[in-house]
Amino acid sequence: MKFERYYISSDIKKNLAKLGFKRPTDIQFKAIPSILDGEDVLAIAQTGTGKTAAFAIPVIDKIHRFKSSKRSYGIKCIVMVPTRELAEQIGEVFKSLAKHTRVKIFTLYGGVEQDRQIAKLQDGIDVLIATPGRMFDLINQQEIHLDGVSTLVLDEADHMLDLGFIEDIKYIKKMLKRRHQTLFFSATINDEIKKLAYSQVKSAAIRIQVSPQDKVSKNINHTVMHVEMDDKRFFLERFLQDHPDGKVIVFVRTKVRAERVVKAMARVGIESMSIHSDKDQAERSLVMQSFRAGDGSDGGDAARILVATDVSARGIDVPDVDYVINYDLPEKVENYVHRIGRTGRGERKGEAVSFCSSSEADLLKDIQAFIAQSVTVNQIGKAAYAAITAPAQSLQDLVADHESWLKGKRKK
């Protein structure tokens, strides 16, 4: 079924066509009708499958249809997200889908001066996309009023609830209309989080789970390399030298590690950028803007290599990322899914490479067990997680001579 056959605004259909969206993805096909019908929804689908548009399209359509002009009479929908980067990216999706409609969108987060944000809120908006901190600040200042909100969306719901935002969510819901719609969207969700989610929706909530047999996209080729902690910087250098084209995201465990990796690469002539919570919002926005625009074609590496912490894993929505490097394995298995979901998005192929030291062996086993619940070795092939004792064939050229190469490096 094509979007042009959906019972949604013609303006939204035109926007979808301009964006190149002809047919809905699985999550969009299953979620949009239920949301249009006013149902509460708990939706679970892989990263990169179009989850944002799955709730943005019906939310925009419902508001547009019930407005007679562009004048706003108060917030109708709140989208709560865990990070600033994710808020910005969801805001861009909403704005692109709402062009020429009567729906006004605004993105709210901390780290920037609030007076302009307050002025924008006073002008009137329909959809507020916000991180909890700044939103609650302005609620307490009585600059945000929730009495007209009819839809609450929690994106990356597992992360929101896992971070301890459950009490904040309960507080928000008490301030909403008695009859309102609640939408939970996430790539991963466990039994505990699922229980919390269902406690906040109507008993008749619809659960939508797309591709439950595949926690990770089939478009991603996975490789595990056994590299001791002190040798990781050499392997990263070699990988980046052998792959001079395309975008690369390198995930590390801490902010300190992120800066150390950037400096280590700079010492060998490889420029990169870092993003983490110690950077102010202006700097983070500039880094993401450069990463989206850059491909290294001008001879510079910095704009195509991004070193990030897990805080950013859910907020990086760049469609043309070619490689994800797990420089450090994540301590939470769910974060592996979110990290590698930065590549292989849509129809594109992606490569995920994990550097596993002997001290991270248990983390690797946990990740394998998590993936193995629904993904078999036969489905993924040789590059699956069965390759614990040897690198996958696809990267033999990278590691065939690593012992002699590392010895030469250490002597310098």
ABEGO torsion letter per residue (X at the ends): XBAAABBBBAAAAAAAAAAGBABBBAAAAAAAAAAAAGBBBBBBBBBGAGAAAAAAAAAAAAAAAABABABBAEBABBBBBABAAAAAAAAAAAAAAABGBABBBBBBBBGBBAAAAAAAAAAEBABBBBBAAAAAAAAAAGABBAAABABBBBBGAAAAAAAGAAAAAAAAAAABBABBBBBBBBABBBAAAAAAAAAABBAABBBBBBGAABABBAABBBBBBBBBAAAAAAAAAAAAAABABEBBBBBBABAAAAAAAAAAAAAAGBBBBBBBAABBAAAAAAAAAAAAABAGAAGBAAAABBBBBAAAAAABBBAABABBBBABBBABAAAAAAAAAABGBEABBBBBBBBBBAAAAAAAAAAAAAAAAABBAAAAEAABAABAABBBAAAAAAAAAAAAAAAAAAAX
